[in-house]
Amino acid sequence: MSALAENQPWIELNDGTTLPAIGFGTYPLFGRGGTEAVSNALQAGYRLIDTAYNYENEGTVGAALAASGLDRGAYRVQSKLAGRYHEYDKAIAATEESLMRLGLDYLDSLIIHWPNPIAGKYVEAWRALVELKERGLVRSIGVSNFEPEHLERVIEATGVVPAVNQIELHPYFVQSHLREVHATLGIVTQAWRPLGKRNPAYHEEPVAAAAAAHGVSPAQVILRWHIQLGVLPLPKSATPERQRSNLDVFGFELSAAEVEAISALDSPEGRSPGLDPNSHEEF
């Protein structure tokens, strides 16, 4: 087993299942090159692979898993339900399709990709996820990009609290209030785009100073910052060396002052343009 796989802790979710403390994002990895990248990530030690129906790469991920030689219980696979399948019966069928693409008998985690509040069918989709879990096709269910009011509606409708909420989160967009809501409800926060995208905070003084102090890269500092906030980050890279570096964040610890300084980079304009969950519709 990879040393990086052995060294990473696992997190217990509110439904009793577990996920590694860091995962591998697969968007937009695709085709043979994508399969090679996911295979390299598994060899490096990643044990949580995050995909989605709308990434159109579940087959890519499935091919890498099949070739990995890993026992099914050694890794976790998470996928996401597309917005056009929020109707109950369509959600069931789309999940069955995801399993066929992946070549799996069950998903470790299935989450609703976006709430699509204008369409307003995410509660129906959540009822379908509850049913899929009861059938054993899914071990754990959660959501992505849900705001507090969206979480409240699905919990009130079903009595079932999502295990995770995957949201945009990085030093320029810290999401303090939503993380507090998650902590109150027992929801694990996952971070998509954990390093930022267009202009990562690598050059910012708190990040650069911490990297120099600990002898690590700025990206490792930011991923460690997520870990110490109690957030499960999902970095993506097709480069084997960077994949290993992104996973190698459990051998050092940031000080409380360093964590606070990085969090202070938060900005009201930090969210990616056009991706406000209250208005964005993903189909």
Salt bridges, closest charged atoms under 4 A:
ASP15 OD2 - LYS133 NZ 3.72
ASP50 OD2 - LYS80 NZ 2.59
GLU58 OE1 - ARG101 NH1 3.46
GLU87 OE1 - LYS90 NZ 3.95
GLU87 OE2 - LYS121 NZ 2.84
GLU97 OE2 - ARG101 NE 3.42
ASP108 OD2 - ARG72 NH2 2.86
GLU131 OE2 - ARG135 NE 2.87
GLU168 OE2 - HIS170 NE2 3.02
GLU204 OE2 - HIS203 NE2 3.68
GLU258 OE1 - HIS214 NE2 2.94
GLU282 OE2 - HIS113 ND1 3.52
